[in-house]
Amino acid sequence: MKTNRIMSLALALAVSMVMFSCRSSEEVARIVPTAVSSVSRVVTMEDLNLNKDNCQIINTETAEAVVYYEEEDDNEYEIGEENGEFLLKFEKDGDNGWKIKYLGIVKYGVLSNNFIVDYDNAYAIARGLATYRLINAVQEQGADGVIEPIVTVKVGQEGKRVIYTASISAKLVKIKTK
C-alpha cells in the first residue's frame, strides 16, 4: 500500500514536471479593463418623421475628453487621460510584439454598432471617451436620444507629449408620448 502511494506521488510529480516544461513561454495578453457604452444606430429627425409636436429638444449637451500620447523611445510609449482616469503603458516585448500595462479603466462610447476599441490610438480613445461621457449625460437627463452630433478633435503638443482634445456636442431629444 505504501509502495503504491509512493509510486502514485512519483508519477504525479513526473507528469506535472513534463506539463510545466511543455508550457508555452509566450505571455498571455491581459485584457485592459474597458467600459463601453453604445447607441445601436444614430437616428436622424428625417428617419423619425417627427414634427415639433412629437418631440422636445431638452438642450444641447457637450462632452469633452483630453488624452495624451507620449513616446519614451522606440521601445516604450504611453497613452493616458489628463486627470489620471486611465494610463496605458506599451513596452516592446522582443519579437512577441507589445505588452500593455494599465491603470484605471478605459471608457469608450460609440454612436453605431460597428466599433473596435483601438488601445494604441490616442485619437480614437479621446473621441471614444468624449462619446462615452455624452451618452452618460443623455441617460442622466432622461433624454431618448441625440440628434446631429458634432465631433471635433484638436491636436496640440507640449514637449514630447501629443495632446488630443475631443469634443462632441449634440441636441438631446425627448419624444412625447400620448
N, C-alpha and C positions, 0 to 999 in steps of 0.2 A: 504494500500500500504506500509506504514511504517512498519507495523507488518510483512508483507511478507519479507521485506528486512532484518529485524532483525532475523527472523526465518531462512532465507537463509544463513545469516552470521553465525549464531549459528551452523547450520548444517554443513557448510563448515569447521568451526573450529573444531567441533567434529570429522568429518571424517579425517581431517589432523592429529589430535592427535592420533586417532586409527592407522592410517597408519604409523605414526612416531614410535609408540610403538611396532608395528609388524615388524619393520625393523630389519634385521639381524645385530647382533653385530659383525659379522665377518668382518675383514678389507679386502677390495678388494685389490688384489695384483696389484701393479703398474707394468707397462711394462718398463723394462730397455731399454733406447734408444740404438739401435743396428744398425750398418750398416753392411750389408753382401754382399760380392762380391763372385761370384762362377763361376767356369768353369764347364759346364754341364758334360763333360766327358774328361778325360785325354786321348789324342791320342798319340800313340807311332809312331815312324818312320815306323815300320813294318805295322801298320794299314794304313798309308797313301800311302805306296808303292812308296815313293819318292826317287829320286836319287839326286846327288849333283847339277844337272842342274835345278831341280824343286824348290829348296828352298835355303835359305841362313840363316846361323846362325848369327844373329846380334851380340850377345855377350852372356856372362854368367852373369846373374844378381843374386845378393844375397840380401835378406831382413832379418832383424833381429827384434826381439821383446823381451823385458825384462819385465816380470810380476812377482810380488811378492805375497806371501801369508803370512799373519801374524795373529796369534791367540792371542787374549787378554786373554780370559778364555774360559770355556766350553760354555758360552752363547754369545760369540761375536768374530768375526774374519773379516778380510778384505782382498780383492784382488785388487791390483792396478797396473797400468803401471808405470814404473820407472820415467817418466818425468811428471806424473800427467795428462796424457791424459784421464784417467778414474779412478774411485775409486768405488768399490762396498763394502758396509759395511753390514754384515749379523748380525742380532741380534735375539736371541731366543725369540719367541713370545708365551711363555707359551705352551699350548697344541696345538696351531694353527700352529706350525712349525717355519719357519724363516721369518723375514721381511728383505727386501733388501732396503737399502738407497743407492743412487748413485750420482756421479758427473761425468760429461762428457759423452762420447759415446763409447760404446764397439764396436770395429771394428773387423770383423770376416770374414775370407776368407776360401773357401773350393775348392778343386780340384775334386769334384764329385757332383752328385745330392743329395746324401743321407747325410744329416748333421743335427745335433742338436746342438744348441748353449747351452753349458753347463756352466752356470754362476757360479757355485760353484766349478769349477775345474780349478785351475790356470794353470796347464799344458796345458789343451785344449785351454784356452784363449790365452796363449802365442803362441802356434802353429797356432791358427786361425788368430791372429794379424799379425804374420810374413807372412802368406799366403796372407792375405789382402794386405799387403804392396807390395808383389811380383806381385800380379795381377794388382795393380795400376801401377807398373813400366812397366809391359808388355804393358798396354794401352798407357802410356806416350811415349814409344819408338816406337810405331806403329807396334809392332810385332803381328803376327797372333796367336801365342800360345807358349807353353813351352814344352820342352821335357826333360825327365829324371830328374824330380825334386828330390832333395835330402834334407831330413829334419832331423835336429838334434835338440835335446833339452837337454841342460845341466842343472843340478840342483846343486845349492850351498846353503849355509846358512850363514847368518850374524846375530848372536844372535838368537832372536825368529823368524826372517824373513827367509822364504824359498824363494829362487830366481830361477825362471825358465827363461833361456835364449834360445829362439828358433831361429833357423836359417834355412832358406830354400833357396836353390840355384838351378837354372835351366837354361838351354840354351834357349834363346829367338829365335824363328824361324819366318822368313818371307817367305811366299810362293810366288814364282814368278808367275806372270800371263802373258799370251801372249798378 
